Amino acid sequence: MAGLALTLVSVFLIVVFPLRSWRRRARFGAAGRADYRHGRPGSWKRADALFLLGFALVLTGPGLAAVELIDVIAQPSPATIVLGMTVMALAVALAVWAQNTMGAAWRPDIAPADDCQVVTDGPFRVVRNPTYVAMLAAAAGAALLAPTVVGIVGWLALLTSLVLTTRAEEPPLRRAYGTDYEQYAARVGRFLPLIGRLRNPAADAGDS
């Protein structure tokens, strides 16, 4: 199962990043990358470092288990294997759905100067960051198939990085889209439905 977990996570990363960037370039003429992270360099650097570390560990855990350099915490049952594979498949489907819903607005970085509207269709009706949810689900699916201490630490690092990322993204989104974004964020949760909604925009902006 460790080899399968490694393969599925690798497929997820290829679909979400290089394949999506290639598809966007082919359709819209640009990969969509725009770096506007200078406003909060400390937060972005920490988030980026934890993100890379998290997925590195998520990949390393099953990779080491596959070559028997580390042991899995427990051998997954047939039901757990089915659950893990289902979670991985749903993670890929959610990521593709979210990216397709964003269309030309999708990019790896936030671009406050962009003239796109706030995307509220598809999975964005339920959570504000469905692609991030898909990433966490993919890492969780890998942990179900090949549970290792390394992989679990990777999931926690990934979660921390995405929390930092969303908190750093929200101020420029508010500045770019104003009340449209604030009203949207007030009714839709960050990662889970109704949880992490923006309740006091003025106070939150002052903390950022």
N, C-alpha and C positions, 0 to 999 in steps of 0.2 A: 504493500500500500504506500510505502514511502516514495517509491519511484513514481507512482501514479499521482501522488500529491504534488511532487516536484513538477511533473509534466503539466498538470492542470493549472498550477499557479503561473508557470511560465507562459502558457497559452493565454491566460487572463491578461498578463502584463503586455504581451505582444498585441492583443486585440485593443486594449485600452490606450496604449501609448503610440508605438510606431505605426501600427496599422491605421489607427484613427487619424493620426497626423497626415499620413499618406492620402487617405480618403478625403480629408478636408482640403488638402492642397490640390488634389485632382478635381474636386468639385468647385472650390471657391478661389483657387489660385494662390493660396497661402496656407501655411501650416497652422497659423493662428497664434503663434507665440508672440507675446508682448510683455516685457518685463516692467512692471510698475511697482516693484517691491521696495523702492528706495525710502518710502515713508516710514517703514518700521523694520529697519535692517536687522535688528537683534531678534525680533520675533520670527522673521522669515528665515534667518539663518538657522535658528534652533529647530524650526519646523522642518526645513529641508533636510537638515542633518538627521533628525529623528525618522523622517520618512524613508530616507535611503537606508538607514540602519534597520528600520522595521522590516522592510521588504527583503533586505539582505538576510536577516535572521529567519524570516518566514521561508525563504528559499533554502537557507543553509540547514535548518532543522531537518526536513525530510531528506535533503541531499546527504547529510552525514549519516542519517539512519539507513538510507538505501545502501550505503557501502559499509554499514555496520560499525561505524566509528563511534556512534552513540546509540543508546537504546531508546525505544519509544517508552512512554510512561505506561501504556497499556495497549494490548493488541485490540484493535477495533472489532466490535461484533459485526455480523452481517448487516444488522439494522443501522449501525453507526456508519458503515461504509456507504450504504445507500443514502443516508442522510447527508454525509459529507459530499458525495458526488452531486446530489440534488442542490445543495447549497452553492457549490461551485458553478453549476450550470445556471442557476438563478442569478448569481453574481455577474456572470458574463452577460446574460440577457438584460439585466438591469443597467449595467454600464453602457451597453450598446443603445438601449432605449433612451437613456438620459442624454447621451451624446448626440443621437439622431434628433431628439427633441430640441436640443439647443441649436442645431444646424450651424449657420455661420457664426453664431455667438460663442460656440465652443472654442476653448483655448486652454492650454496648460496653466496659464497665468491670468490674473485679473487685469482687465484693461479699463480703468475708469473713463477714459476718453472715448470709448467705443460708443457708437450711436445705436447699438442694439437696445431693444426693450427688455425689461425684466421677464425672464422665462418662467411661466407659471403653469404650463400644460404638462400632460403626461405624468411622469413620476414626481415632477416638481409640485404637483398638487398636494402631495402627501408629505414630502420632506424637501428641505431646501438644498440638500447636498446628496442627491442619490448616487452620484458616481463615487463619493467617499464611502457611502454605505456599502456599495458594491465591493470596494477594496477591502473593507473590514470583513465582509461576508466571505470573500475569497480566502483571506487569511484564516478565518475561522474554519472554513471547509477543509483547508489543508491540515489544520490542527486536529480535526475530527478523523481524517484519514491516517495521519501519522503524528500522534500527539507526542511532542518532545518539549523539554524545558526551553530549548532554544527557540522553537517556533512560538511558544506561548509568550515569551519575553518579546519576541518580534511583534506579535499582535498588540501587546500593550504599548510598545514604542510607536507603532503605527497609529493606534488610537490617540495617543498623546500628541503626535505630530498633526493629526487632522483636526484635533480640537484647537491647537495653536493656530493652524492655518485658517480655520473658519473665523476665529476671533480677529485675526489680522486682516482678513478679506472684508469683513463687514463694514468697517468705517469707510473705505473707498467706494464700496457699493452704495452706501447711504449718500455719500457726496455725489456720486454719479447719477443716481436714479431718484433721490429724494423720497418724497412721500410714497411713490409707487413701490419702492423696495421696502420701506418701513411698514406699510400696510400689509404687504405680502409676508414679511418676516414676523409680523405680529400675530398672524393666524396659522403659520406653518412652522413646524419644528425643524431644528437643525439636522438631526440624524434619525429621530424617531417622531412619529406623528404627535403633535401638540407639545412636545418636550423641547425646551430650548428656544421658545418663541421670544421675539424681541418685545419686551414689555415697557421699557422706558428708554426710548431712543436718545433723548437728551442726556440722561445719566450715563448710558452706555458709551455714547460718543465722547463724553468727558473723561471716561476711564481709559480710552484707547490712545 
